[in-house]
């Protein structure tokens, strides 16, 4: 029996579209996996490197991201900003951001001091916490930002004690007039075990990597493309046989 392939234009066009879509989405997932692998390397390098001592010299954000940081100076106590919708272990709360003036300079760096619980009865009530007086030295990890959550509407100018969804150092520099480094330092180490700082938590979430997840999704999209081709070929021969 002679096998005959019967070509039809509409199934062919549909197959081409499915294959093209599957390959594009698979390639996108592969790129995401490559980005996460590169981030893994940067995390490992940052953890292994000696802490970077910040001074008043401006730093490029990409150059210091994920590096351990040591900085000496004092907190700008009158410019706290609270990031809303930052839950911790199922509890609603804020991330406390505060500019930190680097000793011997007019340069500041934005410090994420920790997580604070929210009053469930009064949503706009600001939590109590302690801020060190005078010159202190703190350690932390540099990040490009303090995390981003979905925000509806336009971004409002920052102000002292503002409760906002998102904030970044350059925005704070523009609205406060302070000279800022273009990155955030997540402060490390436990807060004070008693007093107002007892509720502050510095258990920062690790960056989401999920390399295997992206690789698995890429494989699924490539398989979908292959199955579309197989389906088109098999049905073409079936139509030819029937005819």
C-alpha positions in Angstrom: 0.0 0.0 0.0 1.4 3.4 -1.0 1.4 6.0 1.8 0.1 9.4 0.6 0.4 12.6 2.6 -2.6 14.9 2.0 -1.7 18.6 2.7 -4.3 21.0 4.0 -3.5 24.7 4.4 -5.4 25.6 7.6 -4.0 22.7 9.7 -0.5 23.6 8.4 -0.9 27.3 9.4 -2.2 26.3 12.8 0.8 23.9 13.3 3.3 26.6 12.3 1.7 29.0 14.8 1.8 26.5 17.6 5.4 25.5 16.9 6.6 29.1 16.6 4.8 30.0 19.9 6.2 26.9 21.7 9.8 27.6 20.5 9.6 31.3 21.5 8.2 30.5 25.0 10.7 27.7 25.5 13.6 30.0 24.5 12.2 32.6 26.9 12.2 30.1 29.8 15.8 29.1 28.9 16.9 32.7 29.1 15.2 33.0 32.5 17.0 29.9 33.6 20.3 31.4 32.4 19.6 34.6 34.3 18.9 32.6 37.5 22.1 30.6 37.1 24.1 33.8 36.7 22.4 35.2 39.8 23.4 32.0 41.7 27.0 32.7 40.8 26.7 36.3 41.9 25.2 35.2 45.3 28.1 32.8 45.8 30.7 35.3 44.8 29.2 38.0 47.1 29.0 35.6 50.1 32.7 34.6 49.5 34.1 38.0 49.0 35.3 40.3 51.8 32.8 42.9 52.9 32.9 46.1 51.0 33.4 49.1 53.2 31.2 51.9 52.0 32.5 55.5 52.0 31.4 58.6 50.2 32.5 57.5 46.8 29.5 56.7 44.5 29.1 53.1 43.6 27.4 51.4 40.6 24.5 49.4 41.7 25.3 46.4 39.5 28.9 46.3 40.8 27.9 45.9 44.4 24.7 44.0 44.2 24.7 40.9 46.5 28.0 42.0 48.1 28.3 42.1 51.9 28.5 45.6 53.1 30.0 47.4 56.1 29.2 51.1 56.6 29.7 53.6 59.4 27.6 56.7 59.9 24.3 57.7 61.4 20.6 57.2 60.6 18.6 60.2 59.2 15.9 59.7 61.9 13.4 62.2 60.4 13.1 60.4 57.0 11.7 56.9 57.7 9.6 55.2 54.9 7.4 52.2 55.4 6.9 49.6 52.6 3.3 48.2 52.9 2.0 44.7 52.2 5.2 42.9 53.4 3.8 39.9 55.3 6.0 37.7 57.5 5.0 34.2 58.6 1.3 35.1 57.8 1.4 38.4 59.7 0.8 41.8 58.1 3.6 44.3 58.4 6.0 46.8 57.0 9.6 47.0 55.8 11.3 50.0 57.5 13.5 52.0 55.2 15.7 54.8 56.5 18.5 56.8 54.9 21.9 56.4 56.5 24.5 59.2 56.3 27.9 57.8 55.6 30.6 59.1 58.0 32.9 61.7 56.6 30.8 62.5 53.6 27.5 63.9 52.4 26.6 60.6 50.8 23.7 58.4 52.1 22.7 54.9 51.5 19.1 53.6 52.0 19.0 50.9 54.7 16.3 48.3 55.0 16.3 48.0 58.8 13.9 45.2 59.2 10.3 44.0 59.3 7.7 45.5 61.7 4.2 44.1 62.5 1.2 46.2 61.6 -1.6 47.0 64.0 -4.6 45.0 62.7 -7.1 47.4 64.2 -5.6 50.7 62.9 -4.0 50.1 59.4 -2.2 53.5 59.2 -0.8 53.4 62.8 3.0 53.4 62.6 4.8 50.8 64.8 7.2 51.8 67.5 10.9 51.0 67.2 14.2 52.3 68.4 16.8 54.1 66.3 20.4 54.3 67.5 21.8 57.7 68.3 25.1 59.0 66.9 27.6 57.1 64.9 27.1 53.4 64.4 28.6 50.7 62.2 26.3 48.2 60.6 26.6 45.2 58.2 24.3 44.0 55.5 23.9 42.9 52.0 23.5 45.2 49.0 20.5 44.7 46.8 19.3 46.6 43.7 16.0 47.4 45.5 13.9 46.5 48.5 11.6 44.3 46.5 8.6 45.3 44.4 4.9 44.6 44.8 2.0 45.3 42.4 0.9 48.9 42.7 -2.3 50.4 41.2 -2.2 54.0 40.0 0.7 56.4 39.7 3.6 56.5 42.1 3.2 59.3 44.7 6.1 61.5 45.9 7.8 60.2 49.0 7.6 62.0 52.3 8.8 61.3 55.9 6.8 58.6 57.5 5.0 57.7 54.2 3.4 54.3 53.9 4.0 53.3 50.3 3.9 50.1 48.2 7.3 50.6 46.6 10.3 53.0 47.0 13.8 53.1 45.6 16.9 55.1 46.4 16.8 57.4 43.4 13.2 58.3 44.1 14.0 59.1 47.7 17.0 61.2 46.6 14.7 63.2 44.3 12.0 63.7 46.9 14.2 64.3 50.0 17.1 66.2 48.4 19.6 63.7 49.9 22.5 62.4 47.9 22.0 58.6 47.7 23.8 55.5 46.6 21.7 53.8 43.9 21.1 50.6 45.9 19.6 49.3 49.2 21.5 47.7 52.1 19.5 45.0 53.9 20.7 45.3 57.5 22.0 42.0 58.9 22.1 40.8 62.5 19.4 40.5 65.1 17.5 43.5 66.5 17.7 44.4 70.1 16.2 41.5 72.2 14.1 43.9 74.3 12.3 47.2 74.1 10.7 48.6 71.0 13.2 46.8 68.7 12.1 43.4 70.1 9.4 43.2 67.4 11.7 44.0 64.5 12.7 41.0 62.4 15.7 40.8 60.0 14.8 37.5 58.4 15.2 38.7 54.8 13.6 36.5 52.0 16.1 34.8 49.8 15.9 35.7 46.1 13.7 33.4 44.1 15.8 31.2 41.8 13.9 28.2 40.6 16.3 27.3 37.8 14.9 23.8 37.5 11.3 25.2 37.2 12.3 27.4 34.2 14.1 24.5 32.6 11.1 22.2 33.1 8.8 24.8 31.5 11.1 25.2 28.5 11.1 21.4 28.0 7.3 21.4 28.1 7.1 24.1 25.5 9.6 22.3 23.2 7.6 19.1 23.6 4.4 20.9 22.7 6.0 22.1 19.5 7.2 18.6 18.6 3.8 17.1 19.3 2.2 19.7 17.0 4.4 18.7 14.1 3.8 14.9 14.8 0.1 15.5 15.0 0.1 17.4 11.7 2.1 14.7 9.9 0.2 11.8 11.2 -3.2 13.3 10.4 -1.9 14.2 6.9 -1.1 10.6 6.2 -4.5 9.5 7.7 -6.3 11.9 5.4 -4.4 10.5 2.4 -5.2 7.0 3.3 -8.9 7.7 3.8 -9.0 9.4 0.4 
